[in-house]
Amino acid sequence: MARKSLIGIIDYEAGNIRSVENALKALGALYIVSNNQKELEKADKIILPGVGEARSAIESLRAVNLIEWIQNLKVPFLGICLGMQILFERSTERNTECLGILSGTIENFASIEPRLKVPHMGWNTIKFETDSLLFKNIRTEEYFYFVHSYYAPLTDGTISSTEYGVRFTSAVRYKNFYGVQFHPEKSAGAGLQLLKNFIWLC
């Protein structure tokens, strides 16, 4: 019998870690929480949760020497919310240079429509833009839970999009890097299914 994958959750003082841990426990997944590179290298897959702002997240990752390590990862990686946004080249939030794994700039919803209620908070649907194992057994137009003031543009790597004043990337993939703008750990059954797919299929 094949062993279970070990999931490494990056602890960088900007993550919604407890909720992610609870979701992985519910799925019976094995995981570690660490900001130590040697510990994280034991993991078969990596999750980068995110709640907070871009500049602080990048500074926290730099302080624990994880910037280049993440950029050079070969194992499957899932960035959640802010963890997805900092995969891009740049964020207009405090004019932050991000990881540069994905092309594009993260913008604030308020820059598109000043009357739009920000943050975008609550349940919204996603529309599949391409097939992905991340969405196995999840229907298009499924609802997921969002909390964010900044959004990612549509790119060649967009695998799902969502509408809120503008159509933006709600899930993305580039090589072994996956990202979701919504919070699967707070998205009930569909969110657990997505995490299950990442853990066992991606």
QUIGI-V655353 format. One record per helix or strand of 2 or more residues. SS is the DSSP state (a for helix, b for strand). FROM is the first residue (numbers start at 1). LEN is the number of residues. If there is no record, write none. Layout:
# QUIGI-V655353
[[SS:FROM:LEN] [SS:FROM:LEN]]
This chain:
# QUIGI-V655353
[[b:6:5] [a:17:10] [b:30:5] [a:37:4] [b:45:4] [a:54:10] [a:67:5] [b:76:5] [a:82:4] [b:88:4] [b:96:2] [b:102:7] [a:109:3] [b:120:6] [b:127:2] [a:133:3] [b:143:6] [b:150:3] [b:158:6] [b:167:8] [b:177:4] [a:184:3] [a:188:13]]
